[in-house]
């Protein structure tokens, strides 16, 4: 929240119009104005140790900085921190913190290794189920909040043990398969590749895997060897 009471939302750039549309639909008579401020602000990821060196690694930590805010990533502290800063001063602020600009692949390799999804790159819009995507453990669901769209399905999925698939980190040996490529075991489809990033010897990715087959891997995806792994933070249905 800025000094003038503006609440800034960190959202997926490609889907900002849809976010604004949904917020306006449900604001009812609330006296709020919803605007796209993406030209005035920039969002930066301060991955892993870079964020921890500045803010520490305690969940919920935030710090005002040069008209913006730095905060520990609310999804998973191992991701580091994020920053929302004025567009005209973001480079100066980050430089003053001793940071240099990196590339998207460096960040992707970190989040993929941790098993953290990235918006519509990993979740199918209006189709993916939150709990299959790790939203419970990644602080994306408030179980005490009253009525919201999808509450009934989300609660039923959790308490009836209906989670049969999960987005999981995978190690890939061979050419990186495209997003949407089926993952197979002995010719039977058991999952689907989502986002990936290359490493020196292959790559990392996220994949939606049927939990009943999790221990049966490695799997195949368009000729590449795919080995899923349970992230430390995840609680799979088979463990409850």
C-alpha atoms as one frame of an Amber mdcrd trajectory, in Angstrom:
protein
   0.000   0.000   0.000   1.381   3.416  -0.982   1.360   6.607   1.090  -1.838
   7.823  -0.599  -3.728   4.619   0.195  -3.338   2.969  -3.215  -3.237  -0.820
  -2.995  -0.840  -2.314  -5.557  -1.491  -5.819  -6.888   1.347  -7.862  -8.372
  -0.295  -9.690 -11.291   0.472 -11.482 -14.543   1.077  -8.822 -17.206  -0.526
 -10.776 -20.038  -3.772 -11.127 -18.072  -4.142  -7.704 -16.429  -7.266  -6.857
 -18.424  -8.970 -10.007 -17.191  -7.908  -9.278 -13.594  -9.330  -5.746 -13.774
 -12.565  -7.040 -15.299 -13.068  -9.547 -12.486 -12.240  -7.036  -9.755 -14.733
  -4.549 -11.187 -17.372  -7.264 -11.410 -17.145  -8.039  -7.702 -16.432  -4.642
  -6.177 -20.209  -4.035  -6.031 -20.791  -0.661  -4.306 -17.356  -0.353  -2.739
 -15.883   3.118  -3.266 -12.732   2.017  -5.048 -11.195   2.815  -8.429  -9.455
   0.009 -10.317  -6.750   1.075 -12.781  -3.959  -0.525 -14.800  -0.799   1.055
 -13.345   1.710  -1.182 -15.120   3.321   1.728 -16.994   3.961   3.618 -13.756
   5.381   0.689 -11.785   7.804  -2.191 -12.263   7.914  -5.540 -10.485  11.291
  -7.157  -9.836  12.132 -10.568  -8.427  15.058 -10.649  -6.004  15.662 -14.403
  -6.091  16.996 -16.574  -3.302  19.937 -15.106  -1.436  19.637 -11.679  -3.077
  16.302 -11.086  -1.395  17.339 -12.695   1.891  20.421 -10.463   2.157  18.186
  -7.380   2.059  15.055  -8.424   3.953  15.894 -11.687   5.671  13.714 -14.736
   5.155  10.839 -14.265   7.584   7.430 -14.581   5.946   5.469 -11.335   5.936
   8.495  -9.039   6.094   8.117  -5.862   4.011   9.999  -2.583   3.737   9.122
   0.750   2.119  11.754   1.823  -0.398  11.979   4.899  -2.662   8.221   5.257
  -3.057   7.665   1.534  -3.505   7.922  -1.608  -1.420  10.188  -4.631  -0.992
   8.654  -7.799   0.471   9.540 -11.419   1.115   7.777 -13.539  -1.507   4.496
 -14.569   0.171   4.329 -17.872  -1.674   7.593 -19.393  -0.457  10.437 -17.669
   1.381  13.010 -19.732  -0.550  12.022 -17.744  -3.659  13.576 -14.647  -2.066
  11.865 -11.276  -2.293   9.909  -9.150  -4.727   9.881  -5.410  -5.294   7.239
  -3.043  -6.652   8.969   0.222  -7.539   8.265   3.390  -9.564   9.192   2.782
 -13.209  11.293   5.943 -13.467  13.572   5.002 -10.565  13.569   1.206 -10.423
  17.043   0.773 -11.919  18.591   3.333  -9.577  16.942   1.740  -6.547  18.066
  -1.772  -7.430  21.580  -0.550  -8.202  21.682   1.199  -4.834  20.871  -2.131
  -3.202  23.880  -3.672  -4.927  21.771  -5.638  -7.406  22.304  -6.141 -11.124
  19.768  -7.136 -13.767  19.603 -10.864 -14.428  17.718 -12.888 -17.014  14.376
 -14.655 -16.837  15.964 -18.096 -17.108  17.864 -17.674 -13.829  14.621 -16.935
 -12.008  12.744 -19.705 -13.813  15.361 -22.297 -12.845  14.962 -21.293  -9.195
  11.153 -21.429  -9.127  11.009 -24.607 -11.217  13.467 -26.295  -8.874  11.255
 -25.280  -5.969   8.098 -26.388  -7.776   6.342 -23.006  -7.809   3.903 -22.336
 -10.692   3.916 -19.093 -12.689   0.413 -18.056 -13.696  -0.977 -19.244 -17.009
   2.386 -20.704 -18.022   1.670 -23.544 -15.612  -2.060 -23.354 -14.901  -4.805
 -23.558 -17.508  -7.073 -20.506 -17.167 -10.564 -21.348 -15.865  -9.669 -25.042
 -15.757  -6.813 -25.777 -13.348  -7.759 -26.661  -9.773  -6.042 -24.532  -7.113
  -5.109 -27.403  -4.821  -3.586 -29.390  -7.690  -1.336 -26.374  -8.231  -0.080
 -26.154  -4.634  -2.080 -23.069  -3.651  -2.825 -24.414  -0.159   0.822 -24.792
   0.892   1.872 -21.659  -1.059  -0.447 -19.414   0.977  -2.908 -18.937  -1.853
  -6.071 -20.053  -0.032  -7.640 -18.481   3.069  -9.710 -21.201   4.744 -11.296
 -18.676   7.128 -12.602 -16.325   4.451 -16.313 -16.292   3.690 -18.000 -16.611
   0.309 -15.875 -16.354  -2.827 -16.105 -17.829  -6.309 -14.926 -21.436  -6.248
 -15.003 -21.776  -2.456 -17.284 -24.811  -2.496 -15.184 -26.740  -5.010 -11.932
 -25.833  -3.257 -13.195 -26.908   0.176 -14.731 -30.114  -1.150 -11.505 -31.009
  -2.954  -9.470 -30.577   0.236 -11.687 -32.227   2.802 -12.860 -35.143   0.686
  -9.368 -36.019  -0.470 -10.112 -35.501  -4.150  -6.639 -34.362  -5.216  -5.522
 -36.975  -7.727  -2.994 -34.882  -9.674  -0.358 -32.332  -8.679   1.943 -29.858
 -10.361   5.420 -31.116  -9.486   8.994 -30.167 -10.371  10.639 -32.464 -12.898
  14.180 -33.009 -14.128  14.418 -33.445 -17.887  17.080 -35.391 -19.783  17.059
 -34.717 -23.512  15.441 -32.063 -25.694  12.979 -29.912 -23.761   9.395 -30.916
 -24.595   6.923 -28.147 -25.395   4.274 -27.078 -22.910   1.272 -29.362 -23.248
   3.310 -32.410 -24.267   1.799 -35.605 -22.800   3.903 -37.499 -20.259   3.666
 -41.259 -20.631   4.593 -44.424 -18.743   4.713 -47.598 -20.833   2.590 -45.854
 -23.454  -0.056 -44.694 -20.969  -0.594 -40.967 -20.422   0.074 -40.038 -16.778
   0.632 -36.285 -16.967   1.421 -33.192 -18.996   4.408 -30.868 -19.308   3.902
 -27.214 -18.389   6.709 -24.589 -18.315  10.382 -25.537 -18.729  13.857 -23.972
 -18.676  17.117 -25.320 -20.053  20.159 -26.304 -18.010  23.543 -27.430 -19.266
  22.576 -31.086 -19.308  18.862 -30.919 -20.039  16.329 -28.899 -18.151  13.884
 -28.356 -15.341  10.164 -28.029 -15.568   6.795 -28.296 -13.949   4.417 -31.057
 -14.902   0.941 -32.113 -13.858   1.382 -35.713 -12.680  -1.184 -38.297 -11.595
  -0.197 -39.133  -8.018  -1.002 -42.834  -8.377   1.927 -43.118 -10.796   4.372
 -40.818  -8.987   6.689 -43.568  -7.726   6.655 -45.456 -11.027   8.802 -42.999
 -13.021  10.907 -41.934 -14.776   8.515 -41.048 -17.554   8.732 -40.115 -21.226
   7.734 -36.831 -22.904   8.360 -36.664 -26.663  11.494 -38.765 -26.237  12.867
 -36.923 -23.204  13.301 -38.657 -19.852  11.195 -36.931 -17.186  11.740 -37.571
 -13.475   9.287 -35.937 -11.028  10.207 -34.914  -7.507   8.150 -33.923  -4.473
   9.180 -30.448  -3.220   9.935 -30.145   0.509   7.005 -27.789   1.119   4.346
 -29.920  -0.556   1.931 -32.206   1.293   0.634 -34.776  -1.150  -2.742 -36.464
  -0.765  -1.064 -39.843  -0.290   0.616 -38.519   2.880  -2.532 -37.340   4.679
